[in-house]
Protein backbone atom coordinates (compact mmCIF):
# COMPACT_ATOMS: atom_id res chain seq x y z
CA UNK A 1 0.00 0.00 0.00
CA UNK A 2 2.81 2.44 0.79
CA UNK A 3 5.48 2.46 -1.88
CA UNK A 4 9.01 3.60 -1.18
CA UNK A 5 11.63 4.63 -3.70
CA UNK A 6 15.10 3.72 -2.54
CA UNK A 7 16.96 6.33 -4.55
CA UNK A 8 15.05 9.37 -3.28
CA UNK A 9 13.82 8.12 0.09
CA UNK A 10 10.33 9.48 -0.68
CA UNK A 11 7.17 7.57 0.12
CA UNK A 12 4.14 7.51 -2.11
CA UNK A 13 0.69 6.38 -1.05
CA UNK A 14 -1.13 4.18 -3.54
CA UNK A 15 -4.63 5.15 -4.65
CA UNK A 16 -6.38 2.46 -2.55
CA UNK A 17 -4.69 3.59 0.63
CA UNK A 18 -5.27 7.25 -0.23
CA UNK A 19 -8.99 6.53 -0.58
CA UNK A 20 -8.99 4.78 2.79
CA UNK A 21 -7.43 7.86 4.41
CA UNK A 22 -9.76 10.15 2.46
CA UNK A 23 -12.84 8.27 3.71
CA UNK A 24 -11.49 8.35 7.26
CA UNK A 25 -10.78 12.09 7.19
CA UNK A 26 -14.21 12.79 5.64
CA UNK A 27 -15.70 11.26 8.79
CA UNK A 28 -13.76 13.81 10.89
CA UNK A 29 -15.25 16.92 9.23
CA UNK A 30 -16.44 19.25 11.99
CA UNK A 31 -13.98 17.86 14.55
CA UNK A 32 -11.01 19.67 16.06
CA UNK A 33 -7.65 18.46 14.77
CA UNK A 34 -4.01 19.51 14.93
CA UNK A 35 -2.11 19.48 11.65
CA UNK A 36 1.67 19.42 11.96
CA UNK A 37 3.44 20.64 8.85
CA UNK A 38 6.83 19.59 7.55
CA UNK A 39 8.20 23.04 8.46
CA UNK A 40 7.36 22.29 12.16
CA UNK A 41 4.35 24.63 12.28
CA UNK A 42 1.41 23.06 14.14
CA UNK A 43 -2.04 24.43 13.35
CA UNK A 44 -5.06 23.65 15.52
CA UNK A 45 -8.49 24.07 14.01
CA UNK A 46 -11.80 22.56 13.00
CA UNK A 47 -11.63 20.32 9.95
CA UNK A 48 -13.90 21.98 7.39
CA UNK A 49 -13.12 19.83 4.34
CA UNK A 50 -10.71 17.34 2.81
CA UNK A 51 -10.24 16.27 -0.80
CA UNK A 52 -8.91 13.18 -2.55
CA UNK A 53 -5.36 14.59 -2.45
CA UNK A 54 -5.67 14.92 1.34
CA UNK A 55 -5.59 18.71 1.11
CA UNK A 56 -7.45 20.09 4.13
CA UNK A 57 -9.27 23.28 4.99
CA UNK A 58 -9.32 24.32 8.65
CA UNK A 59 -11.50 26.96 10.27
CA UNK A 60 -11.08 28.82 13.60
CA UNK A 61 -7.36 28.13 13.61
CA UNK A 62 -4.65 28.87 16.12
CA UNK A 63 -0.95 28.03 16.08
CA UNK A 64 0.90 26.21 18.82
CA UNK A 65 3.84 28.64 18.88
CA UNK A 66 2.43 32.12 18.26
CA UNK A 67 5.71 33.75 19.35
CA UNK A 68 7.54 32.02 16.50
CA UNK A 69 4.73 32.66 13.98
CA UNK A 70 3.16 36.02 14.96
CA UNK A 71 1.89 36.61 11.40
CA UNK A 72 -0.46 33.64 11.88
CA UNK A 73 -2.37 35.37 14.70
CA UNK A 74 -4.60 37.23 12.24
CA UNK A 75 -5.39 34.14 10.16
CA UNK A 76 -8.73 32.50 11.00
CA UNK A 77 -9.09 29.91 8.19
CA UNK A 78 -6.54 28.13 6.05
CA UNK A 79 -6.07 25.66 3.22
CA UNK A 80 -3.22 23.18 3.64
CA UNK A 81 -1.79 21.23 0.74
CA UNK A 82 -1.65 17.53 1.60
CA UNK A 83 1.98 17.16 0.52
CA UNK A 84 3.21 19.53 3.25
CA UNK A 85 1.50 17.66 6.11
CA UNK A 86 3.73 15.63 8.42
CA UNK A 87 1.08 14.46 10.94
CA UNK A 88 -2.57 14.94 11.73
CA UNK A 89 -3.37 14.63 15.41
CA UNK A 90 -6.97 13.59 15.92
CA UNK A 91 -9.06 13.04 19.05
CA UNK A 92 -8.71 9.46 20.32
CA UNK A 93 -12.46 9.14 20.78
CA UNK A 94 -12.94 9.68 17.03
CA UNK A 95 -10.89 6.62 16.08
CA UNK A 96 -12.55 3.21 15.78
CA UNK A 97 -9.60 0.79 15.67
CA UNK A 98 -11.76 -2.18 14.72
CA UNK A 99 -13.19 -0.35 11.72
CA UNK A 100 -9.73 0.79 10.56
CA UNK A 101 -8.27 -2.70 10.95
CA UNK A 102 -11.16 -4.18 8.99
CA UNK A 103 -10.73 -1.66 6.18
CA UNK A 104 -6.98 -2.30 6.11
CA UNK A 105 -7.53 -6.07 5.96
CA UNK A 106 -9.96 -5.65 3.07
CA UNK A 107 -7.46 -3.50 1.19
CA UNK A 108 -4.65 -6.03 1.78
CA UNK A 109 -6.89 -8.84 0.54
CA UNK A 110 -7.77 -6.87 -2.60
CA UNK A 111 -4.06 -6.21 -3.23
CA UNK A 112 -3.32 -9.93 -2.86
CA UNK A 113 -6.09 -10.86 -5.29
CA UNK A 114 -4.98 -8.29 -7.88
CA UNK A 115 -1.34 -9.39 -7.57
CA UNK A 116 -2.31 -13.03 -8.05
CA UNK A 117 -4.43 -12.30 -11.14
MODELLER restraints for C-alpha pairs under 7 A, 6 or more apart:
rsr = mdl.restraints
at = mdl.atoms
rsr.add(forms.Gaussian(group=physical.xy_distance, feature=features.Distance(at['CA:1:A'], at['CA:13:A']), mean=6.50, stdev=0.5))
rsr.add(forms.Gaussian(group=physical.xy_distance, feature=features.Distance(at['CA:1:A'], at['CA:14:A']), mean=5.59, stdev=0.5))
rsr.add(forms.Gaussian(group=physical.xy_distance, feature=features.Distance(at['CA:1:A'], at['CA:17:A']), mean=5.94, stdev=0.5))
rsr.add(forms.Gaussian(group=physical.xy_distance, feature=features.Distance(at['CA:2:A'], at['CA:11:A']), mean=6.77, stdev=0.5))
rsr.add(forms.Gaussian(group=physical.xy_distance, feature=features.Distance(at['CA:2:A'], at['CA:12:A']), mean=5.99, stdev=0.5))
rsr.add(forms.Gaussian(group=physical.xy_distance, feature=features.Distance(at['CA:2:A'], at['CA:13:A']), mean=4.84, stdev=0.5))
rsr.add(forms.Gaussian(group=physical.xy_distance, feature=features.Distance(at['CA:2:A'], at['CA:14:A']), mean=6.11, stdev=0.5))
rsr.add(forms.Gaussian(group=physical.xy_distance, feature=features.Distance(at['CA:3:A'], at['CA:11:A']), mean=5.75, stdev=0.5))
rsr.add(forms.Gaussian(group=physical.xy_distance, feature=features.Distance(at['CA:3:A'], at['CA:12:A']), mean=5.23, stdev=0.5))
rsr.add(forms.Gaussian(group=physical.xy_distance, feature=features.Distance(at['CA:3:A'], at['CA:13:A']), mean=6.25, stdev=0.5))
rsr.add(forms.Gaussian(group=physical.xy_distance, feature=features.Distance(at['CA:4:A'], at['CA:10:A']), mean=6.05, stdev=0.5))
rsr.add(forms.Gaussian(group=physical.xy_distance, feature=features.Distance(at['CA:4:A'], at['CA:11:A']), mean=4.56, stdev=0.5))
rsr.add(forms.Gaussian(group=physical.xy_distance, feature=features.Distance(at['CA:4:A'], at['CA:12:A']), mean=6.31, stdev=0.5))
rsr.add(forms.Gaussian(group=physical.xy_distance, feature=features.Distance(at['CA:5:A'], at['CA:11:A']), mean=6.57, stdev=0.5))
rsr.add(forms.Gaussian(group=physical.xy_distance, feature=features.Distance(at['CA:19:A'], at['CA:52:A']), mean=6.93, stdev=0.5))
rsr.add(forms.Gaussian(group=physical.xy_distance, feature=features.Distance(at['CA:22:A'], at['CA:51:A']), mean=6.95, stdev=0.5))
rsr.add(forms.Gaussian(group=physical.xy_distance, feature=features.Distance(at['CA:22:A'], at['CA:52:A']), mean=5.91, stdev=0.5))
rsr.add(forms.Gaussian(group=physical.xy_distance, feature=features.Distance(at['CA:22:A'], at['CA:54:A']), mean=6.39, stdev=0.5))
rsr.add(forms.Gaussian(group=physical.xy_distance, feature=features.Distance(at['CA:25:A'], at['CA:50:A']), mean=6.84, stdev=0.5))
rsr.add(forms.Gaussian(group=physical.xy_distance, feature=features.Distance(at['CA:26:A'], at['CA:50:A']), mean=6.40, stdev=0.5))
rsr.add(forms.Gaussian(group=physical.xy_distance, feature=features.Distance(at['CA:28:A'], at['CA:47:A']), mean=6.91, stdev=0.5))
rsr.add(forms.Gaussian(group=physical.xy_distance, feature=features.Distance(at['CA:29:A'], at['CA:47:A']), mean=5.02, stdev=0.5))
rsr.add(forms.Gaussian(group=physical.xy_distance, feature=features.Distance(at['CA:29:A'], at['CA:48:A']), mean=5.55, stdev=0.5))
rsr.add(forms.Gaussian(group=physical.xy_distance, feature=features.Distance(at['CA:29:A'], at['CA:49:A']), mean=6.08, stdev=0.5))
rsr.add(forms.Gaussian(group=physical.xy_distance, feature=features.Distance(at['CA:30:A'], at['CA:46:A']), mean=5.79, stdev=0.5))
rsr.add(forms.Gaussian(group=physical.xy_distance, feature=features.Distance(at['CA:30:A'], at['CA:47:A']), mean=5.33, stdev=0.5))
rsr.add(forms.Gaussian(group=physical.xy_distance, feature=features.Distance(at['CA:30:A'], at['CA:48:A']), mean=5.92, stdev=0.5))
rsr.add(forms.Gaussian(group=physical.xy_distance, feature=features.Distance(at['CA:31:A'], at['CA:46:A']), mean=5.41, stdev=0.5))
rsr.add(forms.Gaussian(group=physical.xy_distance, feature=features.Distance(at['CA:31:A'], at['CA:47:A']), mean=5.72, stdev=0.5))
rsr.add(forms.Gaussian(group=physical.xy_distance, feature=features.Distance(at['CA:32:A'], at['CA:45:A']), mean=5.46, stdev=0.5))
rsr.add(forms.Gaussian(group=physical.xy_distance, feature=features.Distance(at['CA:32:A'], at['CA:46:A']), mean=4.28, stdev=0.5))
rsr.add(forms.Gaussian(group=physical.xy_distance, feature=features.Distance(at['CA:32:A'], at['CA:47:A']), mean=6.18, stdev=0.5))
rsr.add(forms.Gaussian(group=physical.xy_distance, feature=features.Distance(at['CA:33:A'], at['CA:44:A']), mean=5.85, stdev=0.5))
rsr.add(forms.Gaussian(group=physical.xy_distance, feature=features.Distance(at['CA:33:A'], at['CA:45:A']), mean=5.72, stdev=0.5))
rsr.add(forms.Gaussian(group=physical.xy_distance, feature=features.Distance(at['CA:33:A'], at['CA:46:A']), mean=6.10, stdev=0.5))
rsr.add(forms.Gaussian(group=physical.xy_distance, feature=features.Distance(at['CA:33:A'], at['CA:47:A']), mean=6.52, stdev=0.5))
rsr.add(forms.Gaussian(group=physical.xy_distance, feature=features.Distance(at['CA:33:A'], at['CA:88:A']), mean=6.88, stdev=0.5))
rsr.add(forms.Gaussian(group=physical.xy_distance, feature=features.Distance(at['CA:33:A'], at['CA:89:A']), mean=5.78, stdev=0.5))
rsr.add(forms.Gaussian(group=physical.xy_distance, feature=features.Distance(at['CA:33:A'], at['CA:90:A']), mean=5.05, stdev=0.5))
rsr.add(forms.Gaussian(group=physical.xy_distance, feature=features.Distance(at['CA:34:A'], at['CA:42:A']), mean=6.53, stdev=0.5))
rsr.add(forms.Gaussian(group=physical.xy_distance, feature=features.Distance(at['CA:34:A'], at['CA:43:A']), mean=5.53, stdev=0.5))
rsr.add(forms.Gaussian(group=physical.xy_distance, feature=features.Distance(at['CA:34:A'], at['CA:44:A']), mean=4.31, stdev=0.5))
rsr.add(forms.Gaussian(group=physical.xy_distance, feature=features.Distance(at['CA:34:A'], at['CA:45:A']), mean=6.46, stdev=0.5))
rsr.add(forms.Gaussian(group=physical.xy_distance, feature=features.Distance(at['CA:34:A'], at['CA:88:A']), mean=5.76, stdev=0.5))
rsr.add(forms.Gaussian(group=physical.xy_distance, feature=features.Distance(at['CA:34:A'], at['CA:89:A']), mean=4.95, stdev=0.5))
rsr.add(forms.Gaussian(group=physical.xy_distance, feature=features.Distance(at['CA:34:A'], at['CA:90:A']), mean=6.69, stdev=0.5))
rsr.add(forms.Gaussian(group=physical.xy_distance, feature=features.Distance(at['CA:35:A'], at['CA:42:A']), mean=5.61, stdev=0.5))
rsr.add(forms.Gaussian(group=physical.xy_distance, feature=features.Distance(at['CA:35:A'], at['CA:43:A']), mean=5.24, stdev=0.5))
rsr.add(forms.Gaussian(group=physical.xy_distance, feature=features.Distance(at['CA:35:A'], at['CA:44:A']), mean=6.41, stdev=0.5))
rsr.add(forms.Gaussian(group=physical.xy_distance, feature=features.Distance(at['CA:35:A'], at['CA:85:A']), mean=6.85, stdev=0.5))
rsr.add(forms.Gaussian(group=physical.xy_distance, feature=features.Distance(at['CA:35:A'], at['CA:87:A']), mean=5.99, stdev=0.5))
rsr.add(forms.Gaussian(group=physical.xy_distance, feature=features.Distance(at['CA:35:A'], at['CA:88:A']), mean=4.56, stdev=0.5))
rsr.add(forms.Gaussian(group=physical.xy_distance, feature=features.Distance(at['CA:35:A'], at['CA:89:A']), mean=6.27, stdev=0.5))
rsr.add(forms.Gaussian(group=physical.xy_distance, feature=features.Distance(at['CA:36:A'], at['CA:42:A']), mean=4.26, stdev=0.5))
rsr.add(forms.Gaussian(group=physical.xy_distance, feature=features.Distance(at['CA:36:A'], at['CA:43:A']), mean=6.39, stdev=0.5))
rsr.add(forms.Gaussian(group=physical.xy_distance, feature=features.Distance(at['CA:36:A'], at['CA:85:A']), mean=6.11, stdev=0.5))
rsr.add(forms.Gaussian(group=physical.xy_distance, feature=features.Distance(at['CA:36:A'], at['CA:86:A']), mean=5.58, stdev=0.5))
rsr.add(forms.Gaussian(group=physical.xy_distance, feature=features.Distance(at['CA:36:A'], at['CA:87:A']), mean=5.10, stdev=0.5))
rsr.add(forms.Gaussian(group=physical.xy_distance, feature=features.Distance(at['CA:36:A'], at['CA:88:A']), mean=6.17, stdev=0.5))
rsr.add(forms.Gaussian(group=physical.xy_distance, feature=features.Distance(at['CA:37:A'], at['CA:84:A']), mean=5.71, stdev=0.5))
rsr.add(forms.Gaussian(group=physical.xy_distance, feature=features.Distance(at['CA:37:A'], at['CA:85:A']), mean=4.49, stdev=0.5))
rsr.add(forms.Gaussian(group=physical.xy_distance, feature=features.Distance(at['CA:37:A'], at['CA:86:A']), mean=5.04, stdev=0.5))
rsr.add(forms.Gaussian(group=physical.xy_distance, feature=features.Distance(at['CA:37:A'], at['CA:87:A']), mean=6.94, stdev=0.5))
rsr.add(forms.Gaussian(group=physical.xy_distance, feature=features.Distance(at['CA:38:A'], at['CA:84:A']), mean=5.62, stdev=0.5))
rsr.add(forms.Gaussian(group=physical.xy_distance, feature=features.Distance(at['CA:38:A'], at['CA:85:A']), mean=5.85, stdev=0.5))
rsr.add(forms.Gaussian(group=physical.xy_distance, feature=features.Distance(at['CA:38:A'], at['CA:86:A']), mean=5.10, stdev=0.5))
rsr.add(forms.Gaussian(group=physical.xy_distance, feature=features.Distance(at['CA:42:A'], at['CA:63:A']), mean=5.83, stdev=0.5))
rsr.add(forms.Gaussian(group=physical.xy_distance, feature=features.Distance(at['CA:42:A'], at['CA:64:A']), mean=5.66, stdev=0.5))
rsr.add(forms.Gaussian(group=physical.xy_distance, feature=features.Distance(at['CA:43:A'], at['CA:61:A']), mean=6.48, stdev=0.5))
rsr.add(forms.Gaussian(group=physical.xy_distance, feature=features.Distance(at['CA:43:A'], at['CA:62:A']), mean=5.85, stdev=0.5))
rsr.add(forms.Gaussian(group=physical.xy_distance, feature=features.Distance(at['CA:43:A'], at['CA:63:A']), mean=4.64, stdev=0.5))
rsr.add(forms.Gaussian(group=physical.xy_distance, feature=features.Distance(at['CA:43:A'], at['CA:64:A']), mean=6.46, stdev=0.5))
rsr.add(forms.Gaussian(group=physical.xy_distance, feature=features.Distance(at['CA:44:A'], at['CA:61:A']), mean=5.39, stdev=0.5))
rsr.add(forms.Gaussian(group=physical.xy_distance, feature=features.Distance(at['CA:44:A'], at['CA:62:A']), mean=5.27, stdev=0.5))
rsr.add(forms.Gaussian(group=physical.xy_distance, feature=features.Distance(at['CA:44:A'], at['CA:63:A']), mean=6.03, stdev=0.5))
rsr.add(forms.Gaussian(group=physical.xy_distance, feature=features.Distance(at['CA:45:A'], at['CA:58:A']), mean=5.44, stdev=0.5))
rsr.add(forms.Gaussian(group=physical.xy_distance, feature=features.Distance(at['CA:45:A'], at['CA:59:A']), mean=5.61, stdev=0.5))
rsr.add(forms.Gaussian(group=physical.xy_distance, feature=features.Distance(at['CA:45:A'], at['CA:60:A']), mean=5.42, stdev=0.5))
rsr.add(forms.Gaussian(group=physical.xy_distance, feature=features.Distance(at['CA:45:A'], at['CA:61:A']), mean=4.23, stdev=0.5))
rsr.add(forms.Gaussian(group=physical.xy_distance, feature=features.Distance(at['CA:45:A'], at['CA:62:A']), mean=6.50, stdev=0.5))
rsr.add(forms.Gaussian(group=physical.xy_distance, feature=features.Distance(at['CA:46:A'], at['CA:58:A']), mean=5.31, stdev=0.5))
rsr.add(forms.Gaussian(group=physical.xy_distance, feature=features.Distance(at['CA:46:A'], at['CA:59:A']), mean=5.19, stdev=0.5))
rsr.add(forms.Gaussian(group=physical.xy_distance, feature=features.Distance(at['CA:46:A'], at['CA:60:A']), mean=6.32, stdev=0.5))
rsr.add(forms.Gaussian(group=physical.xy_distance, feature=features.Distance(at['CA:47:A'], at['CA:57:A']), mean=6.24, stdev=0.5))
rsr.add(forms.Gaussian(group=physical.xy_distance, feature=features.Distance(at['CA:47:A'], at['CA:58:A']), mean=4.80, stdev=0.5))
rsr.add(forms.Gaussian(group=physical.xy_distance, feature=features.Distance(at['CA:47:A'], at['CA:59:A']), mean=6.65, stdev=0.5))
rsr.add(forms.Gaussian(group=physical.xy_distance, feature=features.Distance(at['CA:48:A'], at['CA:57:A']), mean=5.37, stdev=0.5))
rsr.add(forms.Gaussian(group=physical.xy_distance, feature=features.Distance(at['CA:48:A'], at['CA:58:A']), mean=5.29, stdev=0.5))
rsr.add(forms.Gaussian(group=physical.xy_distance, feature=features.Distance(at['CA:48:A'], at['CA:59:A']), mean=6.23, stdev=0.5))
rsr.add(forms.Gaussian(group=physical.xy_distance, feature=features.Distance(at['CA:49:A'], at['CA:56:A']), mean=5.69, stdev=0.5))
rsr.add(forms.Gaussian(group=physical.xy_distance, feature=features.Distance(at['CA:49:A'], at['CA:57:A']), mean=5.21, stdev=0.5))
rsr.add(forms.Gaussian(group=physical.xy_distance, feature=features.Distance(at['CA:50:A'], at['CA:56:A']), mean=4.46, stdev=0.5))
rsr.add(forms.Gaussian(group=physical.xy_distance, feature=features.Distance(at['CA:50:A'], at['CA:57:A']), mean=6.48, stdev=0.5))
rsr.add(forms.Gaussian(group=physical.xy_distance, feature=features.Distance(at['CA:53:A'], at['CA:82:A']), mean=6.23, stdev=0.5))
rsr.add(forms.Gaussian(group=physical.xy_distance, feature=features.Distance(at['CA:54:A'], at['CA:82:A']), mean=4.80, stdev=0.5))
rsr.add(forms.Gaussian(group=physical.xy_distance, feature=features.Distance(at['CA:55:A'], at['CA:80:A']), mean=5.65, stdev=0.5))
rsr.add(forms.Gaussian(group=physical.xy_distance, feature=features.Distance(at['CA:55:A'], at['CA:81:A']), mean=4.58, stdev=0.5))
rsr.add(forms.Gaussian(group=physical.xy_distance, feature=features.Distance(at['CA:55:A'], at['CA:82:A']), mean=4.14, stdev=0.5))
rsr.add(forms.Gaussian(group=physical.xy_distance, feature=features.Distance(at['CA:56:A'], at['CA:79:A']), mean=5.81, stdev=0.5))
rsr.add(forms.Gaussian(group=physical.xy_distance, feature=features.Distance(at['CA:56:A'], at['CA:80:A']), mean=5.26, stdev=0.5))
rsr.add(forms.Gaussian(group=physical.xy_distance, feature=features.Distance(at['CA:56:A'], at['CA:81:A']), mean=6.70, stdev=0.5))
rsr.add(forms.Gaussian(group=physical.xy_distance, feature=features.Distance(at['CA:56:A'], at['CA:82:A']), mean=6.82, stdev=0.5))
rsr.add(forms.Gaussian(group=physical.xy_distance, feature=features.Distance(at['CA:57:A'], at['CA:78:A']), mean=5.68, stdev=0.5))
rsr.add(forms.Gaussian(group=physical.xy_distance, feature=features.Distance(at['CA:57:A'], at['CA:79:A']), mean=4.37, stdev=0.5))
rsr.add(forms.Gaussian(group=physical.xy_distance, feature=features.Distance(at['CA:57:A'], at['CA:80:A']), mean=6.20, stdev=0.5))
rsr.add(forms.Gaussian(group=physical.xy_distance, feature=features.Distance(at['CA:58:A'], at['CA:77:A']), mean=5.61, stdev=0.5))
rsr.add(forms.Gaussian(group=physical.xy_distance, feature=features.Distance(at['CA:58:A'], at['CA:78:A']), mean=5.39, stdev=0.5))
rsr.add(forms.Gaussian(group=physical.xy_distance, feature=features.Distance(at['CA:58:A'], at['CA:79:A']), mean=6.46, stdev=0.5))
rsr.add(forms.Gaussian(group=physical.xy_distance, feature=features.Distance(at['CA:59:A'], at['CA:76:A']), mean=6.23, stdev=0.5))
rsr.add(forms.Gaussian(group=physical.xy_distance, feature=features.Distance(at['CA:59:A'], at['CA:77:A']), mean=4.34, stdev=0.5))
rsr.add(forms.Gaussian(group=physical.xy_distance, feature=features.Distance(at['CA:59:A'], at['CA:78:A']), mean=6.62, stdev=0.5))
rsr.add(forms.Gaussian(group=physical.xy_distance, feature=features.Distance(at['CA:60:A'], at['CA:76:A']), mean=5.08, stdev=0.5))
rsr.add(forms.Gaussian(group=physical.xy_distance, feature=features.Distance(at['CA:60:A'], at['CA:77:A']), mean=5.86, stdev=0.5))
rsr.add(forms.Gaussian(group=physical.xy_distance, feature=features.Distance(at['CA:61:A'], at['CA:76:A']), mean=5.27, stdev=0.5))
rsr.add(forms.Gaussian(group=physical.xy_distance, feature=features.Distance(at['CA:61:A'], at['CA:77:A']), mean=5.96, stdev=0.5))
rsr.add(forms.Gaussian(group=physical.xy_distance, feature=features.Distance(at['CA:66:A'], at['CA:73:A']), mean=6.80, stdev=0.5))
